[in-house]
Amino acid sequence: MTEWPKGVAKPAIRALHAAGYTELKQLERVELSTLAHLHGMGSKALAAIEAALKESRELRE
């Protein structure tokens, strides 16, 4: 199982897996508003994902 950023709780991880997302990098081109509609995805998980994606982009630059 791929590790998700701290702050992404198990219900959010289950929602991501159910939607076919198994790695953070898959979310690079997905709108946060799309993820927000997943059952089990809360504001804390969205914030953690957003921060992790931002950090990932900054590391690549």
N, CA, C and O atoms as CSV, one atom per row, in Angstrom:
chain,resi,resn,atom,element,x,y,z
A,1,MET,N,N,0.849,-1.186,0.000
A,1,MET,CA,C,0.000,0.000,0.000
A,1,MET,C,C,0.891,1.245,0.000
A,1,MET,O,O,1.878,1.320,0.732
A,2,THR,N,N,0.529,2.194,-0.816
A,2,THR,CA,C,1.275,3.447,-0.912
A,2,THR,C,C,0.969,4.316,0.295
A,2,THR,O,O,-0.167,4.358,0.768
A,3,GLU,N,N,1.976,5.003,0.785
A,3,GLU,CA,C,1.751,5.904,1.906
A,3,GLU,C,C,1.179,7.222,1.406
A,3,GLU,O,O,1.645,7.791,0.419
A,4,TRP,N,N,0.172,7.684,2.102
A,4,TRP,CA,C,-0.432,8.971,1.818
A,4,TRP,C,C,0.091,9.973,2.827
A,4,TRP,O,O,0.595,9.573,3.876
A,5,PRO,N,N,-0.012,11.255,2.545
A,5,PRO,CA,C,0.490,12.270,3.483
A,5,PRO,C,C,-0.203,12.179,4.837
A,5,PRO,O,O,-1.358,11.767,4.942
A,6,LYS,N,N,0.535,12.575,5.865
A,6,LYS,CA,C,-0.045,12.626,7.205
A,6,LYS,C,C,-1.244,13.574,7.166
A,6,LYS,O,O,-1.178,14.647,6.566
A,7,GLY,N,N,-2.312,13.176,7.796
A,7,GLY,CA,C,-3.532,13.982,7.777
A,7,GLY,C,C,-4.602,13.414,6.863
A,7,GLY,O,O,-5.750,13.860,6.887
A,8,VAL,N,N,-4.226,12.429,6.058
A,8,VAL,CA,C,-5.210,11.766,5.199
A,8,VAL,C,C,-5.668,10.512,5.950
A,8,VAL,O,O,-4.951,9.513,6.007
A,9,ALA,N,N,-6.857,10.580,6.517
A,9,ALA,CA,C,-7.376,9.502,7.348
A,9,ALA,C,C,-7.839,8.306,6.509
A,9,ALA,O,O,-7.990,8.396,5.291
A,10,LYS,N,N,-8.057,7.197,7.196
A,10,LYS,CA,C,-8.445,5.966,6.512
A,10,LYS,C,C,-9.710,6.093,5.657
A,10,LYS,O,O,-9.746,5.538,4.559
A,11,PRO,N,N,-10.748,6.803,6.116
A,11,PRO,CA,C,-11.921,6.942,5.232
A,11,PRO,C,C,-11.582,7.651,3.919
A,11,PRO,O,O,-12.114,7.298,2.866
A,12,ALA,N,N,-10.705,8.644,3.981
A,12,ALA,CA,C,-10.296,9.350,2.771
A,12,ALA,C,C,-9.456,8.440,1.873
A,12,ALA,O,O,-9.591,8.462,0.649
A,13,ILE,N,N,-8.601,7.653,2.488
A,13,ILE,CA,C,-7.773,6.716,1.706
A,13,ILE,C,C,-8.664,5.683,1.017
A,13,ILE,O,O,-8.442,5.343,-0.146
A,14,ARG,N,N,-9.658,5.193,1.727
A,14,ARG,CA,C,-10.597,4.241,1.104
A,14,ARG,C,C,-11.337,4.896,-0.055
A,14,ARG,O,O,-11.560,4.263,-1.088
A,15,ALA,N,N,-11.715,6.155,0.110
A,15,ALA,CA,C,-12.403,6.878,-0.965
A,15,ALA,C,C,-11.493,7.034,-2.175
A,15,ALA,O,O,-11.925,6.849,-3.313
A,16,LEU,N,N,-10.239,7.372,-1.927
A,16,LEU,CA,C,-9.283,7.525,-3.028
A,16,LEU,C,C,-9.094,6.199,-3.765
A,16,LEU,O,O,-9.106,6.159,-4.995
A,17,HIS,N,N,-8.920,5.124,-3.012
A,17,HIS,CA,C,-8.735,3.809,-3.640
A,17,HIS,C,C,-9.972,3.403,-4.433
A,17,HIS,O,O,-9.858,2.860,-5.532
A,18,ALA,N,N,-11.153,3.666,-3.877
A,18,ALA,CA,C,-12.398,3.316,-4.582
A,18,ALA,C,C,-12.517,4.083,-5.893
A,18,ALA,O,O,-13.106,3.591,-6.855
A,19,ALA,N,N,-11.959,5.285,-5.929
A,19,ALA,CA,C,-11.996,6.099,-7.147
A,19,ALA,C,C,-10.845,5.757,-8.099
A,19,ALA,O,O,-10.741,6.332,-9.182
A,20,GLY,N,N,-9.989,4.826,-7.693
A,20,GLY,CA,C,-8.908,4.383,-8.571
A,20,GLY,C,C,-7.575,5.073,-8.343
A,20,GLY,O,O,-6.634,4.873,-9.111
A,21,TYR,N,N,-7.483,5.876,-7.305
A,21,TYR,CA,C,-6.226,6.579,-7.004
A,21,TYR,C,C,-5.449,5.796,-5.961
A,21,TYR,O,O,-5.926,5.594,-4.844
A,22,THR,N,N,-4.254,5.358,-6.325
A,22,THR,CA,C,-3.441,4.572,-5.400
A,22,THR,C,C,-2.136,5.271,-5.034
A,22,THR,O,O,-1.423,4.822,-4.137
A,23,GLU,N,N,-1.824,6.357,-5.716
A,23,GLU,CA,C,-0.589,7.094,-5.458
A,23,GLU,C,C,-0.859,8.587,-5.525
A,23,GLU,O,O,-1.708,9.050,-6.286
A,24,LEU,N,N,-0.117,9.330,-4.711
A,24,LEU,CA,C,-0.268,10.780,-4.665
A,24,LEU,C,C,-0.034,11.404,-6.043
A,24,LEU,O,O,-0.735,12.340,-6.427
A,25,LYS,N,N,0.936,10.896,-6.775
A,25,LYS,CA,C,1.267,11.506,-8.068
A,25,LYS,C,C,0.106,11.439,-9.061
A,25,LYS,O,O,0.057,12.227,-10.005
A,26,GLN,N,N,-0.822,10.510,-8.857
A,26,GLN,CA,C,-1.993,10.427,-9.731
A,26,GLN,C,C,-2.913,11.633,-9.552
A,26,GLN,O,O,-3.738,11.922,-10.419
A,27,LEU,N,N,-2.773,12.327,-8.440
A,27,LEU,CA,C,-3.663,13.439,-8.130
A,27,LEU,C,C,-3.139,14.775,-8.648
A,27,LEU,O,O,-3.787,15.806,-8.465
A,28,GLU,N,N,-1.981,14.766,-9.288
A,28,GLU,CA,C,-1.373,16.014,-9.756
A,28,GLU,C,C,-2.258,16.780,-10.729
A,28,GLU,O,O,-2.203,18.009,-10.767
A,29,ARG,N,N,-3.058,16.094,-11.501
A,29,ARG,CA,C,-3.901,16.756,-12.511
A,29,ARG,C,C,-5.384,16.650,-12.190
A,29,ARG,O,O,-6.236,16.847,-13.057
A,30,VAL,N,N,-5.680,16.337,-10.933
A,30,VAL,CA,C,-7.072,16.212,-10.496
A,30,VAL,C,C,-7.422,17.450,-9.677
A,30,VAL,O,O,-6.671,17.847,-8.785
A,31,GLU,N,N,-8.549,18.048,-9.980
A,31,GLU,CA,C,-9.005,19.218,-9.226
A,31,GLU,C,C,-9.388,18.796,-7.813
A,31,GLU,O,O,-9.998,17.746,-7.613
A,32,LEU,N,N,-9.028,19.613,-6.844
A,32,LEU,CA,C,-9.398,19.320,-5.464
A,32,LEU,C,C,-10.911,19.268,-5.296
A,32,LEU,O,O,-11.420,18.523,-4.459
A,33,SER,N,N,-11.623,20.048,-6.080
A,33,SER,CA,C,-13.084,20.022,-5.999
A,33,SER,C,C,-13.633,18.648,-6.402
A,33,SER,O,O,-14.671,18.221,-5.897
A,34,THR,N,N,-12.945,17.969,-7.297
A,34,THR,CA,C,-13.340,16.608,-7.682
A,34,THR,C,C,-13.158,15.664,-6.511
A,34,THR,O,O,-14.030,14.846,-6.217
A,35,LEU,N,N,-12.012,15.785,-5.840
A,35,LEU,CA,C,-11.742,14.930,-4.689
A,35,LEU,C,C,-12.700,15.223,-3.542
A,35,LEU,O,O,-13.070,14.318,-2.794
A,36,ALA,N,N,-13.099,16.473,-3.403
A,36,ALA,CA,C,-13.986,16.867,-2.314
A,36,ALA,C,C,-15.337,16.162,-2.399
A,36,ALA,O,O,-16.028,16.021,-1.390
A,37,HIS,N,N,-15.710,15.726,-3.579
A,37,HIS,CA,C,-16.998,15.051,-3.758
A,37,HIS,C,C,-16.945,13.572,-3.394
A,37,HIS,O,O,-17.983,12.913,-3.343
A,38,LEU,N,N,-15.754,13.045,-3.140
A,38,LEU,CA,C,-15.641,11.637,-2.776
A,38,LEU,C,C,-16.153,11.436,-1.360
A,38,LEU,O,O,-15.819,12.207,-0.461
A,39,HIS,N,N,-16.956,10.412,-1.160
A,39,HIS,CA,C,-17.494,10.106,0.164
A,39,HIS,C,C,-16.344,9.676,1.073
A,39,HIS,O,O,-15.634,8.715,0.779
A,40,GLY,N,N,-16.171,10.391,2.165
A,40,GLY,CA,C,-15.089,10.086,3.104
A,40,GLY,C,C,-13.944,11.070,3.038
A,40,GLY,O,O,-13.031,11.026,3.863
A,41,MET,N,N,-13.989,11.960,2.059
A,41,MET,CA,C,-12.922,12.943,1.894
A,41,MET,C,C,-13.307,14.206,2.653
A,41,MET,O,O,-14.312,14.846,2.346
A,42,GLY,N,N,-12.499,14.557,3.644
A,42,GLY,CA,C,-12.776,15.740,4.441
A,42,GLY,C,C,-11.802,16.866,4.158
A,42,GLY,O,O,-10.859,16.719,3.381
A,43,SER,N,N,-12.049,17.989,4.805
A,43,SER,CA,C,-11.216,19.173,4.571
A,43,SER,C,C,-9.781,18.968,5.026
A,43,SER,O,O,-8.857,19.497,4.407
A,44,LYS,N,N,-9.578,18.210,6.095
A,44,LYS,CA,C,-8.221,17.955,6.578
A,44,LYS,C,C,-7.435,17.127,5.563
A,44,LYS,O,O,-6.267,17.409,5.295
A,45,ALA,N,N,-8.072,16.120,5.009
A,45,ALA,CA,C,-7.417,15.284,3.998
A,45,ALA,C,C,-7.108,16.100,2.748
A,45,ALA,O,O,-6.023,15.983,2.178
A,46,LEU,N,N,-8.054,16.921,2.326
A,46,LEU,CA,C,-7.821,17.763,1.143
A,46,LEU,C,C,-6.656,18.718,1.365
A,46,LEU,O,O,-5.836,18.917,0.469
A,47,ALA,N,N,-6.582,19.304,2.544
A,47,ALA,CA,C,-5.479,20.221,2.854
A,47,ALA,C,C,-4.143,19.483,2.854
A,47,ALA,O,O,-3.145,20.010,2.364
A,48,ALA,N,N,-4.118,18.282,3.393
A,48,ALA,CA,C,-2.887,17.494,3.424
A,48,ALA,C,C,-2.447,17.110,2.012
A,48,ALA,O,O,-1.259,17.158,1.693
A,49,ILE,N,N,-3.393,16.734,1.182
A,49,ILE,CA,C,-3.083,16.376,-0.203
A,49,ILE,C,C,-2.577,17.595,-0.962
A,49,ILE,O,O,-1.586,17.516,-1.688
A,50,GLU,N,N,-3.261,18.718,-0.793
A,50,GLU,CA,C,-2.852,19.956,-1.466
A,50,GLU,C,C,-1.431,20.347,-1.066
A,50,GLU,O,O,-0.635,20.723,-1.927
A,51,ALA,N,N,-1.103,20.267,0.210
A,51,ALA,CA,C,0.233,20.619,0.689
A,51,ALA,C,C,1.286,19.657,0.147
A,51,ALA,O,O,2.377,20.078,-0.238
A,52,ALA,N,N,0.960,18.376,0.118
A,52,ALA,CA,C,1.909,17.385,-0.386
A,52,ALA,C,C,2.157,17.566,-1.878
A,52,ALA,O,O,3.290,17.427,-2.339
A,53,LEU,N,N,1.110,17.872,-2.631
A,53,LEU,CA,C,1.277,18.101,-4.063
A,53,LEU,C,C,2.108,19.359,-4.325
A,53,LEU,O,O,2.942,19.377,-5.231
A,54,LYS,N,N,1.882,20.392,-3.544
A,54,LYS,CA,C,2.652,21.625,-3.686
A,54,LYS,C,C,4.129,21.358,-3.385
A,54,LYS,O,O,5.011,21.819,-4.110
A,55,GLU,N,N,4.385,20.615,-2.318
A,55,GLU,CA,C,5.765,20.285,-1.958
A,55,GLU,C,C,6.424,19.458,-3.054
A,55,GLU,O,O,7.592,19.671,-3.376
A,56,SER,N,N,5.694,18.533,-3.618
A,56,SER,CA,C,6.214,17.687,-4.686
A,56,SER,C,C,6.583,18.529,-5.903
A,56,SER,O,O,7.624,18.305,-6.521
A,57,ARG,N,N,5.730,19.501,-6.253
A,57,ARG,CA,C,6.024,20.379,-7.407
A,57,ARG,C,C,7.264,21.209,-7.134
A,57,ARG,O,O,8.104,21.381,-8.017
A,58,GLU,N,N,7.386,21.721,-5.923
A,58,GLU,CA,C,8.530,22.569,-5.573
A,58,GLU,C,C,9.832,21.771,-5.615
A,58,GLU,O,O,10.871,22.306,-6.002
A,59,LEU,N,N,9.789,20.520,-5.228
A,59,LEU,CA,C,10.987,19.677,-5.257
A,59,LEU,C,C,11.452,19.408,-6.686
A,59,LEU,O,O,12.646,19.254,-6.942
A,60,ARG,N,N,10.497,19.353,-7.611
A,60,ARG,CA,C,10.849,19.083,-9.002
A,60,ARG,C,C,11.400,20.302,-9.722
A,60,ARG,O,O,12.066,20.168,-10.749
A,61,GLU,N,N,11.128,21.492,-9.193
A,61,GLU,CA,C,11.566,22.726,-9.876
A,61,GLU,C,C,13.011,23.028,-9.613
A,61,GLU,O,O,13.534,24.025,-10.110
